[in-house]
Amino acid sequence: MAKGGFRGGGFGGGINMNMIKQAQKMQADMMKMQAELEEKTYTASSGGGAVTAVVNGKHQLVSLDIKPEAVDPEDAEMLCDMVKAAVNEALRQADEAASAGMAKLTGGLNLGF
């Protein structure tokens, strides 16, 4: 064994307690932010308001409103497209809010989230 023994694992000294506290605070803040984002809802419409989708931060479809005039038995494909467009836009909004919240919390650090 080399003389001098173990000195903090070879990372330039001992563990910085302030860094540990900062990391713990960031983790707590991230958990709080995630819980808040999961409770929020995001709404999007398509077809000029014929279809409205609401999703939550957990990426769950909370509600879907389809106006009667959007239902055309001759063109079910159009209705499907409007539903997909509204749901996908609402999900995009949820993702954007999560990314913006994470960037705000981490100060723009790229942590792979």
Phi and psi in degrees as GROMACS dihedral restraints (atoms count N, CA, C in turn):
[ dihedral_restraints ]
;  ai    aj    ak    al  type     phi  dphi    fc
    3     4     5     6     1   -69.8    20    10
    4     5     6     7     1   148.0    20    10
    6     7     8     9     1   -65.8    20    10
    7     8     9    10     1   151.0    20    10
    9    10    11    12     1   100.9    20    10
   10    11    12    13     1   -24.2    20    10
   12    13    14    15     1    69.8    20    10
   13    14    15    16     1  -160.9    20    10
   15    16    17    18     1   -82.8    20    10
   16    17    18    19     1   128.2    20    10
   18    19    20    21     1  -131.3    20    10
   19    20    21    22     1    64.0    20    10
   21    22    23    24     1    83.3    20    10
   22    23    24    25     1    18.0    20    10
   24    25    26    27     1    79.8    20    10
   25    26    27    28     1    12.3    20    10
   27    28    29    30     1    80.5    20    10
   28    29    30    31     1    21.8    20    10
   30    31    32    33     1  -108.0    20    10
   31    32    33    34     1    32.5    20    10
   33    34    35    36     1    80.8    20    10
   34    35    36    37     1    29.2    20    10
   36    37    38    39     1   124.9    20    10
   37    38    39    40     1  -168.0    20    10
   39    40    41    42     1   -74.2    20    10
   40    41    42    43     1   176.0    20    10
   42    43    44    45     1   -77.6    20    10
   43    44    45    46     1   133.3    20    10
   45    46    47    48     1   -82.9    20    10
   46    47    48    49     1   111.9    20    10
   48    49    50    51     1   -62.2    20    10
   49    50    51    52     1   -32.5    20    10
   51    52    53    54     1   -64.1    20    10
   52    53    54    55     1   -39.6    20    10
   54    55    56    57     1   -64.9    20    10
   55    56    57    58     1   -38.5    20    10
   57    58    59    60     1   -64.0    20    10
   58    59    60    61     1   -44.2    20    10
   60    61    62    63     1   -63.3    20    10
   61    62    63    64     1   -40.8    20    10
   63    64    65    66     1   -64.1    20    10
   64    65    66    67     1   -41.7    20    10
   66    67    68    69     1   -65.6    20    10
   67    68    69    70     1   -39.1    20    10
   69    70    71    72     1   -66.1    20    10
   70    71    72    73     1   -40.4    20    10
   72    73    74    75     1   -64.8    20    10
   73    74    75    76     1   -43.5    20    10
   75    76    77    78     1   -61.5    20    10
   76    77    78    79     1   -41.4    20    10
   78    79    80    81     1   -63.0    20    10
   79    80    81    82     1   -44.2    20    10
   81    82    83    84     1   -63.9    20    10
   82    83    84    85     1   -42.2    20    10
   84    85    86    87     1   -63.3    20    10
   85    86    87    88     1   -39.5    20    10
   87    88    89    90     1   -65.3    20    10
   88    89    90    91     1   -41.4    20    10
   90    91    92    93     1   -65.0    20    10
   91    92    93    94     1   -41.2    20    10
   93    94    95    96     1   -63.5    20    10
   94    95    96    97     1   -45.8    20    10
   96    97    98    99     1   -62.2    20    10
   97    98    99   100     1   -42.3    20    10
   99   100   101   102     1   -61.4    20    10
  100   101   102   103     1   -43.3    20    10
  102   103   104   105     1   -62.7    20    10
  103   104   105   106     1   -41.4    20    10
  105   106   107   108     1   -65.1    20    10
  106   107   108   109     1   -42.8    20    10
  108   109   110   111     1   -64.7    20    10
  109   110   111   112     1   -36.0    20    10
  111   112   113   114     1   -66.3    20    10
  112   113   114   115     1   -26.9    20    10
  114   115   116   117     1   -83.6    20    10
  115   116   117   118     1   -22.1    20    10
  117   118   119   120     1   -72.0    20    10
  118   119   120   121     1   156.0    20    10
  120   121   122   123     1  -119.3    20    10
  121   122   123   124     1   154.4    20    10
  123   124   125   126     1  -131.0    20    10
  124   125   126   127     1   129.3    20    10
  126   127   128   129     1  -118.1    20    10
  127   128   129   130     1   138.0    20    10
  129   130   131   132     1  -144.6    20    10
  130   131   132   133     1   149.2    20    10
  132   133   134   135     1  -124.4    20    10
  133   134   135   136     1   160.3    20    10
  135   136   137   138     1  -144.4    20    10
  136   137   138   139     1   169.2    20    10
  138   139   140   141     1    62.1    20    10
  139   140   141   142     1    37.5    20    10
  141   142   143   144     1    64.9    20    10
  142   143   144   145     1    29.7    20    10
  144   145   146   147     1    93.6    20    10
  145   146   147   148     1     5.4    20    10
  147   148   149   150     1   -68.6    20    10
  148   149   150   151     1   -30.7    20    10
  150   151   152   153     1  -129.0    20    10
  151   152   153   154     1   129.6    20    10
  153   154   155   156     1  -128.5    20    10
  154   155   156   157     1   128.2    20    10
  156   157   158   159     1  -116.5    20    10
  157   158   159   160     1   141.0    20    10
  159   160   161   162     1  -124.9    20    10
  160   161   162   163     1   125.8    20    10
  162   163   164   165     1  -122.2    20    10
  163   164   165   166     1   161.3    20    10
  165   166   167   168     1  -106.9    20    10
  166   167   168   169     1   178.0    20    10
  168   169   170   171     1   -67.8    20    10
  169   170   171   172     1   -10.1    20    10
  171   172   173   174     1   -90.0    20    10
  172   173   174   175     1     7.8    20    10
  174   175   176   177     1    63.5    20    10
  175   176   177   178     1    37.3    20    10
  177   178   179   180     1  -108.4    20    10
  178   179   180   181     1   137.4    20    10
  180   181   182   183     1   -74.0    20    10
  181   182   183   184     1   116.3    20    10
  183   184   185   186     1   -88.1    20    10
  184   185   186   187     1   -43.2    20    10
  186   187   188   189     1  -153.0    20    10
  187   188   189   190     1   156.3    20    10
  189   190   191   192     1  -141.2    20    10
  190   191   192   193     1   119.6    20    10
  192   193   194   195     1  -112.2    20    10
  193   194   195   196     1   124.6    20    10
  195   196   197   198     1  -121.8    20    10
  196   197   198   199     1   118.2    20    10
  198   199   200   201     1   -71.4    20    10
  199   200   201   202     1   143.9    20    10
  201   202   203   204     1   -53.8    20    10
  202   203   204   205     1   -36.3    20    10
  204   205   206   207     1   -67.7    20    10
  205   206   207   208     1   -14.1    20    10
  207   208   209   210     1   -81.0    20    10
  208   209   210   211     1   -14.5    20    10
  210   211   212   213     1   -91.0    20    10
  211   212   213   214     1   103.2    20    10
  213   214   215   216     1  -117.7    20    10
  214   215   216   217     1   109.0    20    10
  216   217   218   219     1   -56.6    20    10
  217   218   219   220     1   -23.0    20    10
  219   220   221   222     1   -81.9    20    10
  220   221   222   223     1   -14.2    20    10
  222   223   224   225     1  -139.6    20    10
  223   224   225   226     1    60.2    20    10
  225   226   227   228     1   -62.9    20    10
  226   227   228   229     1   -30.1    20    10
  228   229   230   231     1   -61.9    20    10
  229   230   231   232     1   -38.8    20    10
  231   232   233   234     1   -63.6    20    10
  232   233   234   235     1   -42.2    20    10
  234   235   236   237     1   -61.9    20    10
  235   236   237   238     1   -44.2    20    10
  237   238   239   240     1   -58.6    20    10
  238   239   240   241     1   -43.5    20    10
  240   241   242   243     1   -63.1    20    10
  241   242   243   244     1   -40.3    20    10
  243   244   245   246     1   -66.7    20    10
  244   245   246   247     1   -39.6    20    10
  246   247   248   249     1   -63.4    20    10
  247   248   249   250     1   -47.9    20    10
  249   250   251   252     1   -60.2    20    10
  250   251   252   253     1   -42.8    20    10
  252   253   254   255     1   -62.9    20    10
  253   254   255   256     1   -44.8    20    10
  255   256   257   258     1   -66.3    20    10
  256   257   258   259     1   -44.9    20    10
  258   259   260   261     1   -65.1    20    10
  259   260   261   262     1   -45.6    20    10
  261   262   263   264     1   -63.9    20    10
  262   263   264   265     1   -37.3    20    10
  264   265   266   267     1   -67.5    20    10
  265   266   267   268     1   -41.2    20    10
  267   268   269   270     1   -63.8    20    10
  268   269   270   271     1   -40.8    20    10
  270   271   272   273     1   -64.8    20    10
  271   272   273   274     1   -38.1    20    10
  273   274   275   276     1   -62.5    20    10
  274   275   276   277     1   -41.1    20    10
  276   277   278   279     1   -62.7    20    10
  277   278   279   280     1   -41.0    20    10
  279   280   281   282     1   -62.8    20    10
  280   281   282   283     1   -43.7    20    10
  282   283   284   285     1   -63.6    20    10
  283   284   285   286     1   -41.9    20    10
  285   286   287   288     1   -63.0    20    10
  286   287   288   289     1   -41.7    20    10
  288   289   290   291     1   -64.1    20    10
  289   290   291   292     1   -40.6    20    10
  291   292   293   294     1   -65.4    20    10
  292   293   294   295     1   -42.8    20    10
  294   295   296   297     1   -65.1    20    10
  295   296   297   298     1   -41.9    20    10
  297   298   299   300     1   -65.4    20    10
  298   299   300   301     1   -40.3    20    10
  300   301   302   303     1   -64.5    20    10
  301   302   303   304     1   -41.1    20    10
  303   304   305   306     1   -66.7    20    10
  304   305   306   307     1   -41.7    20    10
  306   307   308   309     1   -63.8    20    10
  307   308   309   310     1   -39.1    20    10
  309   310   311   312     1   -64.4    20    10
  310   311   312   313     1   -41.4    20    10
  312   313   314   315     1   -70.0    20    10
  313   314   315   316     1   -40.5    20    10
  315   316   317   318     1   -91.6    20    10
  316   317   318   319     1    -0.9    20    10
  318   319   320   321     1    67.7    20    10
  319   320   321   322     1    27.2    20    10
  321   322   323   324     1    85.3    20    10
  322   323   324   325     1     4.3    20    10
  324   325   326   327     1   -63.9    20    10
  325   326   327   328     1   139.8    20    10
  327   328   329   330     1   -90.4    20    10
  328   329   330   331     1    96.5    20    10
  330   331   332   333     1  -101.9    20    10
  331   332   333   334     1     8.1    20    10
  333   334   335   336     1    80.8    20    10
  334   335   336   337     1    22.0    20    10
